[in-house]
Amino acid sequence: MDYPSKVLAKAVEEISGLPGIGKKSALRLALHLLKQPESQGLLLGESLKKLVTEIKYCKNCHNFSDFEICEICNNPKRTDHILCVVEDVRDVMAIENTSKFNGKYLVLGGKISPMEGVGPNQLNIGSIERKLETGNLQEIIFALSATMEGDTTAYYIYKKFKSFNVKFSSIARGISVGDELEY
C-alpha cells in the first residue's frame, strides 16, 4: 500500500509489528492518533518510552516492577512459605485478580519446549533453588499451562528439587488441556 507520508508508513510498519495487529488495524490506529490532539499522541509516546526504559524485573520473582523488588515480594503480609510458579507475568496478574493467594510467585519466563528451542537453562529455574536454600519454603504450587510443555516443566522442576523438604502441588485442572492460565 502506498502512503502519502513516509512518517505514516513507518508508524504503520511499527504498529503492525505488535502481536495481533495487521497493516489495516495499524493504519486505523495511526489515523486515529492523527485525529487526536497532539498532546494525547505525545502522552502515548512518552508512556511507551517509559514502558521500555523504566520497567524492571523483580530480583526475587522476575515479575514486572517499578522497583528492584516488586510490591508483592515487599509485602510483609505475604507468606514466604508458599511459592506459586507461573510461566508469565500475565499469570501473576490473573491469580492476583482472584485476591485469594497470599504467597509469593516465581515467574519462569516461559516453559520447557524443545520444539521451540526452549530448555531449562533459558528459564528462571535457578531462582527456585535459591528460595529453597533459605529453608523457609514449605510448598511449591505449579500454576502452569495444562499443556505437554507445562507438564514437562513442572515435572522437570519436581525432579530437580524433590530432595528438598518441600511439598509440591499443582492448581486444579479445571483449565482445558491446551488453554492458557490467563483465560
CYANA upper distance limits for C-alpha pairs under 8 A (distance plus 0.5 A):
  3 TYR  CA      8 LEU  CA      7.35
  3 TYR  CA      9 ALA  CA      6.32
  4 PRO  CA      8 LEU  CA      8.04
  5 SER  CA      9 ALA  CA      6.75
  6 LYS  CA     10 LYS  CA      6.59
  7 VAL  CA     11 ALA  CA      6.71
  8 LEU  CA     12 VAL  CA      6.64
  8 LEU  CA     30 ALA  CA      7.76
  9 ALA  CA     13 GLU  CA      6.63
 10 LYS  CA     14 GLU  CA      6.70
 11 ALA  CA     15 ILE  CA      6.57
 11 ALA  CA     30 ALA  CA      7.27
 12 VAL  CA     16 SER  CA      6.42
 12 VAL  CA     23 LYS  CA      7.07
 12 VAL  CA     26 ALA  CA      5.60
 12 VAL  CA     27 LEU  CA      5.89
 12 VAL  CA     30 ALA  CA      6.98
 13 GLU  CA     17 GLY  CA      6.99
 13 GLU  CA     23 LYS  CA      7.77
 13 GLU  CA     26 ALA  CA      8.08
 14 GLU  CA     18 LEU  CA      7.93
 15 ILE  CA     21 ILE  CA      7.71
 15 ILE  CA     26 ALA  CA      5.81
 16 SER  CA     21 ILE  CA      5.59
 16 SER  CA     22 GLY  CA      5.53
 16 SER  CA     23 LYS  CA      5.87
 16 SER  CA     25 SER  CA      7.97
 16 SER  CA     26 ALA  CA      5.66
 17 GLY  CA     21 ILE  CA      7.56
 17 GLY  CA     22 GLY  CA      8.27
 21 ILE  CA     25 SER  CA      6.29
 21 ILE  CA     26 ALA  CA      6.75
 22 GLY  CA     26 ALA  CA      6.56
 23 LYS  CA     27 LEU  CA      6.57
 24 LYS  CA     28 ARG  CA      6.69
 25 SER  CA     29 LEU  CA      6.66
 26 ALA  CA     30 ALA  CA      6.60
 27 LEU  CA     31 LEU  CA      6.55
 28 ARG  CA     32 HIS  CA      6.61
 29 LEU  CA     33 LEU  CA      6.74
 30 ALA  CA     34 LEU  CA      6.87
 31 LEU  CA     35 LYS  CA      6.95
 32 HIS  CA     36 GLN  CA      7.10
 33 LEU  CA     40 GLN  CA      8.37
 33 LEU  CA     41 GLY  CA      6.58
 34 LEU  CA     38 GLU  CA      8.23
 34 LEU  CA     41 GLY  CA      8.30
 36 GLN  CA     40 GLN  CA      6.95
 36 GLN  CA     41 GLY  CA      7.58
 37 PRO  CA     41 GLY  CA      7.54
 38 GLU  CA     42 LEU  CA      6.77
 39 SER  CA     43 LEU  CA      6.58
 40 GLN  CA     44 LEU  CA      6.76
 41 GLY  CA     45 GLY  CA      6.66
 42 LEU  CA     46 GLU  CA      6.55
 43 LEU  CA     47 SER  CA      6.59
 44 LEU  CA     48 LEU  CA      6.70
 45 GLY  CA     49 LYS  CA      6.66
 46 GLU  CA     50 LYS  CA      6.69
 47 SER  CA     51 LEU  CA      6.55
 48 LEU  CA     52 VAL  CA      7.03
 49 LYS  CA     53 THR  CA      6.66
 50 LYS  CA     54 GLU  CA      5.69
 50 LYS  CA     55 ILE  CA      7.79
 51 LEU  CA     55 ILE  CA      6.22
 54 GLU  CA     66 ASP  CA      7.39
 55 ILE  CA     64 PHE  CA      6.96
 55 ILE  CA     65 SER  CA      6.39
 55 ILE  CA     66 ASP  CA      5.96
 55 ILE  CA     67 PHE  CA      8.45
 56 LYS  CA     64 PHE  CA      6.24
 56 LYS  CA     65 SER  CA      5.70
 56 LYS  CA     66 ASP  CA      6.39
 56 LYS  CA     67 PHE  CA      6.99
 56 LYS  CA     68 GLU  CA      7.20
 57 TYR  CA     61 CYS  CA      8.45
 57 TYR  CA     62 HIS  CA      5.43
 57 TYR  CA     63 ASN  CA      5.98
 57 TYR  CA     64 PHE  CA      5.29
 57 TYR  CA     65 SER  CA      6.30
 57 TYR  CA     68 GLU  CA      7.49
 57 TYR  CA     69 ILE  CA      8.47
 58 CYS  CA     62 HIS  CA      5.10
 58 CYS  CA     63 ASN  CA      5.81
 58 CYS  CA     64 PHE  CA      6.65
 58 CYS  CA     65 SER  CA      6.40
 58 CYS  CA     67 PHE  CA      7.65
 58 CYS  CA     68 GLU  CA      5.83
 58 CYS  CA     69 ILE  CA      5.23
 58 CYS  CA     70 CYS  CA      5.85
 59 LYS  CA     68 GLU  CA      6.53
 59 LYS  CA     69 ILE  CA      6.32
 60 ASN  CA     69 ILE  CA      7.12
 60 ASN  CA     73 CYS  CA      7.56
 60 ASN  CA    106 LEU  CA      8.13
 60 ASN  CA    127 SER  CA      8.08
 61 CYS  CA     73 CYS  CA      7.94
 61 CYS  CA    104 LYS  CA      8.39
 61 CYS  CA    105 TYR  CA      6.31
 61 CYS  CA    106 LEU  CA      4.88
 61 CYS  CA    107 VAL  CA      6.35
 61 CYS  CA    127 SER  CA      8.23
 62 HIS  CA    106 LEU  CA      6.99
 62 HIS  CA    107 VAL  CA      5.91
 62 HIS  CA    108 LEU  CA      8.09
 62 HIS  CA    109 GLY  CA      8.48
 62 HIS  CA    124 ASN  CA      8.43
 63 ASN  CA     70 CYS  CA      7.52
 63 ASN  CA     89 VAL  CA      6.31
 63 ASN  CA     92 VAL  CA      8.36
 63 ASN  CA    106 LEU  CA      8.04
 63 ASN  CA    107 VAL  CA      6.65
 64 PHE  CA     70 CYS  CA      7.69
 64 PHE  CA     89 VAL  CA      7.54
 65 SER  CA     69 ILE  CA      7.54
 65 SER  CA     70 CYS  CA      5.54
 65 SER  CA     71 GLU  CA      8.05
 66 ASP  CA     70 CYS  CA      7.63
 69 ILE  CA     73 CYS  CA      6.93
 69 ILE  CA     74 ASN  CA      7.04
 70 CYS  CA     74 ASN  CA      6.71
 71 GLU  CA     75 ASN  CA      6.45
 72 ILE  CA     78 ARG  CA      7.83
 72 ILE  CA    104 LYS  CA      7.37
 73 CYS  CA     78 ARG  CA      8.02
 73 CYS  CA    104 LYS  CA      6.99
 77 LYS  CA    102 ASN  CA      8.12
 78 ARG  CA    102 ASN  CA      5.66
 78 ARG  CA    103 GLY  CA      5.74
 78 ARG  CA    104 LYS  CA      7.12
 79 THR  CA    102 ASN  CA      6.81
 79 THR  CA    103 GLY  CA      5.30
 79 THR  CA    104 LYS  CA      7.26
 80 ASP  CA    103 GLY  CA      6.81
 80 ASP  CA    104 LYS  CA      6.94
 80 ASP  CA    136 ASN  CA      6.89
 80 ASP  CA    137 LEU  CA      6.87
 81 HIS  CA    103 GLY  CA      7.53
 81 HIS  CA    136 ASN  CA      6.05
 81 HIS  CA    137 LEU  CA      4.78
 81 HIS  CA    138 GLN  CA      5.49
 81 HIS  CA    139 GLU  CA      6.91
 82 ILE  CA    103 GLY  CA      5.49
 82 ILE  CA    104 LYS  CA      6.82
 82 ILE  CA    137 LEU  CA      6.59
 82 ILE  CA    138 GLN  CA      6.58
 82 ILE  CA    139 GLU  CA      5.40
 82 ILE  CA    140 ILE  CA      6.50
 82 ILE  CA    141 ILE  CA      7.88
 83 LEU  CA    103 GLY  CA      6.48
 83 LEU  CA    104 LYS  CA      5.55
 83 LEU  CA    105 TYR  CA      5.81
 83 LEU  CA    106 LEU  CA      7.33
 83 LEU  CA    137 LEU  CA      7.73
 83 LEU  CA    139 GLU  CA      6.79
 83 LEU  CA    140 ILE  CA      5.35
 83 LEU  CA    141 ILE  CA      6.58
 84 CYS  CA    103 GLY  CA      7.61
 84 CYS  CA    104 LYS  CA      6.67
 84 CYS  CA    105 TYR  CA      5.14
 84 CYS  CA    106 LEU  CA      6.70
 84 CYS  CA    140 ILE  CA      6.40
 84 CYS  CA    141 ILE  CA      5.16
 84 CYS  CA    142 PHE  CA      6.47
 84 CYS  CA    143 ALA  CA      7.02
 85 VAL  CA    105 TYR  CA      6.32
 85 VAL  CA    106 LEU  CA      5.36
 85 VAL  CA    107 VAL  CA      6.64
 85 VAL  CA    108 LEU  CA      7.48
 85 VAL  CA    140 ILE  CA      7.50
 85 VAL  CA    141 ILE  CA      6.57
 85 VAL  CA    142 PHE  CA      5.56
 85 VAL  CA    143 ALA  CA      6.31
 85 VAL  CA    144 LEU  CA      7.74
 86 VAL  CA     91 ASP  CA      6.67
 86 VAL  CA     92 VAL  CA      7.52
 86 VAL  CA    105 TYR  CA      7.72
 86 VAL  CA    106 LEU  CA      6.72
 86 VAL  CA    107 VAL  CA      5.58
 86 VAL  CA    108 LEU  CA      6.58
 86 VAL  CA    142 PHE  CA      7.18
 86 VAL  CA    143 ALA  CA      5.70
 86 VAL  CA    144 LEU  CA      5.96
 87 GLU  CA     91 ASP  CA      7.36
 87 GLU  CA    107 VAL  CA      6.05
 87 GLU  CA    108 LEU  CA      5.44
 87 GLU  CA    109 GLY  CA      5.85
 87 GLU  CA    110 GLY  CA      5.20
 87 GLU  CA    111 LYS  CA      6.67
 87 GLU  CA    143 ALA  CA      8.31
 87 GLU  CA    144 LEU  CA      6.56
 87 GLU  CA    145 SER  CA      8.31
 88 ASP  CA     92 VAL  CA      7.56
 88 ASP  CA    107 VAL  CA      6.18
 88 ASP  CA    108 LEU  CA      7.16
 88 ASP  CA    109 GLY  CA      5.93
 88 ASP  CA    110 GLY  CA      6.73
 89 VAL  CA     93 MET  CA      7.00
 89 VAL  CA    107 VAL  CA      6.95
 89 VAL  CA    109 GLY  CA      8.40
 90 ARG  CA     94 ALA  CA      6.67
 90 ARG  CA    182 GLU  CA      6.85
 91 ASP  CA     95 ILE  CA      6.71
 91 ASP  CA    181 LEU  CA      6.71
 91 ASP  CA    182 GLU  CA      6.12
 92 VAL  CA     96 GLU  CA      6.46
 92 VAL  CA    105 TYR  CA      7.82
 92 VAL  CA    107 VAL  CA      8.34
 93 MET  CA     97 ASN  CA      6.59
 94 ALA  CA     98 THR  CA      7.56
 94 ALA  CA    181 LEU  CA      8.12
 94 ALA  CA    182 GLU  CA      6.19
 95 ILE  CA     99 SER  CA      7.77
 95 ILE  CA    100 LYS  CA      8.24
 95 ILE  CA    101 PHE  CA      7.64
 96 GLU  CA    100 LYS  CA      7.86
 96 GLU  CA    101 PHE  CA      7.46
106 LEU  CA    127 SER  CA      8.27
106 LEU  CA    128 ILE  CA      8.01
107 VAL  CA    124 ASN  CA      7.60
108 LEU  CA    123 LEU  CA      5.79
108 LEU  CA    124 ASN  CA      5.22
108 LEU  CA    125 ILE  CA      6.93
109 GLY  CA    123 LEU  CA      6.21
109 GLY  CA    124 ASN  CA      7.09
110 GLY  CA    123 LEU  CA      7.00
111 LYS  CA    118 VAL  CA      7.71
111 LYS  CA    119 GLY  CA      8.46
111 LYS  CA    120 PRO  CA      8.46
111 LYS  CA    123 LEU  CA      7.75
111 LYS  CA    149 GLU  CA      6.62
111 LYS  CA    150 GLY  CA      6.51
111 LYS  CA    153 THR  CA      6.33
112 ILE  CA    118 VAL  CA      5.86
112 ILE  CA    119 GLY  CA      5.63
112 ILE  CA    120 PRO  CA      6.46
112 ILE  CA    123 LEU  CA      8.37
112 ILE  CA    149 GLU  CA      6.24
112 ILE  CA    150 GLY  CA      7.79
112 ILE  CA    152 THR  CA      7.26
112 ILE  CA    153 THR  CA      5.85
113 SER  CA    117 GLY  CA      6.68
113 SER  CA    118 VAL  CA      5.41
113 SER  CA    119 GLY  CA      6.89
113 SER  CA    149 GLU  CA      6.16
114 PRO  CA    118 VAL  CA      6.07
114 PRO  CA    119 GLY  CA      6.89
118 VAL  CA    122 GLN  CA      6.74
119 GLY  CA    123 LEU  CA      7.78
120 PRO  CA    125 ILE  CA      7.42
120 PRO  CA    153 THR  CA      8.49
121 ASN  CA    125 ILE  CA      8.06
124 ASN  CA    128 ILE  CA      8.16
125 ILE  CA    129 GLU  CA      7.76
125 ILE  CA    157 ILE  CA      7.93
126 GLY  CA    130 ARG  CA      7.19
127 SER  CA    131 LYS  CA      6.86
128 ILE  CA    132 LEU  CA      6.66
129 GLU  CA    133 GLU  CA      6.63
129 GLU  CA    161 PHE  CA      7.98
130 ARG  CA    134 THR  CA      7.34
131 LYS  CA    135 GLY  CA      8.03
131 LYS  CA    136 ASN  CA      8.19
131 LYS  CA    137 LEU  CA      7.33
132 LEU  CA    136 ASN  CA      7.60
132 LEU  CA    137 LEU  CA      6.29
132 LEU  CA    164 PHE  CA      7.78
137 LEU  CA    166 VAL  CA      7.26
138 GLN  CA    165 ASN  CA      7.79
138 GLN  CA    166 VAL  CA      5.32
138 GLN  CA    167 LYS  CA      6.60
139 GLU  CA    166 VAL  CA      5.82
139 GLU  CA    167 LYS  CA      5.01
139 GLU  CA    168 PHE  CA      6.28
139 GLU  CA    169 SER  CA      7.91
140 ILE  CA    166 VAL  CA      7.64
140 ILE  CA    167 LYS  CA      6.76
140 ILE  CA    168 PHE  CA      5.49
140 ILE  CA    169 SER  CA      6.80
141 ILE  CA    168 PHE  CA      6.54
141 ILE  CA    169 SER  CA      5.31
141 ILE  CA    170 SER  CA      5.63
141 ILE  CA    171 ILE  CA      7.36
142 PHE  CA    154 ALA  CA      6.97
142 PHE  CA    168 PHE  CA      8.17
142 PHE  CA    169 SER  CA      6.69
142 PHE  CA    170 SER  CA      5.01
142 PHE  CA    171 ILE  CA      6.82
143 ALA  CA    170 SER  CA      6.67
143 ALA  CA    171 ILE  CA      6.06
143 ALA  CA    181 LEU  CA      8.12
144 LEU  CA    150 GLY  CA      5.79
144 LEU  CA    151 ASP  CA      7.94
144 LEU  CA    154 ALA  CA      7.94
144 LEU  CA    181 LEU  CA      7.50
145 SER  CA    149 GLU  CA      8.33
145 SER  CA    150 GLY  CA      5.49
145 SER  CA    151 ASP  CA      8.09
145 SER  CA    177 VAL  CA      8.49
145 SER  CA    178 GLY  CA      7.70
145 SER  CA    179 ASP  CA      7.17
145 SER  CA    180 GLU  CA      5.83
145 SER  CA    181 LEU  CA      6.21
146 ALA  CA    150 GLY  CA      6.42
146 ALA  CA    151 ASP  CA      7.22
146 ALA  CA    173 ARG  CA      7.79
146 ALA  CA    175 ILE  CA      7.26
146 ALA  CA    176 SER  CA      7.35
146 ALA  CA    177 VAL  CA      5.44
146 ALA  CA    178 GLY  CA      6.24
146 ALA  CA    179 ASP  CA      6.99
146 ALA  CA    180 GLU  CA      7.77
147 THR  CA    151 ASP  CA      6.65
147 THR  CA    177 VAL  CA      6.29
147 THR  CA    178 GLY  CA      5.50
147 THR  CA    179 ASP  CA      7.96
148 MET  CA    152 THR  CA      6.49
149 GLU  CA    153 THR  CA      6.58
150 GLY  CA    154 ALA  CA      6.77
151 ASP  CA    155 TYR  CA      6.57
152 THR  CA    156 TYR  CA      6.55
153 THR  CA    157 ILE  CA      6.77
154 ALA  CA    158 TYR  CA      6.60
155 TYR  CA    159 LYS  CA      6.58
156 TYR  CA    160 LYS  CA      6.59
157 ILE  CA    161 PHE  CA      6.66
158 TYR  CA    162 LYS  CA      5.93
158 TYR  CA    168 PHE  CA      7.68
162 LYS  CA    166 VAL  CA      8.00
175 ILE  CA    179 ASP  CA      6.97
175 ILE  CA    180 GLU  CA      8.30
175 ILE  CA    181 LEU  CA      7.67
179 ASP  CA    183 TYR  CA      7.69
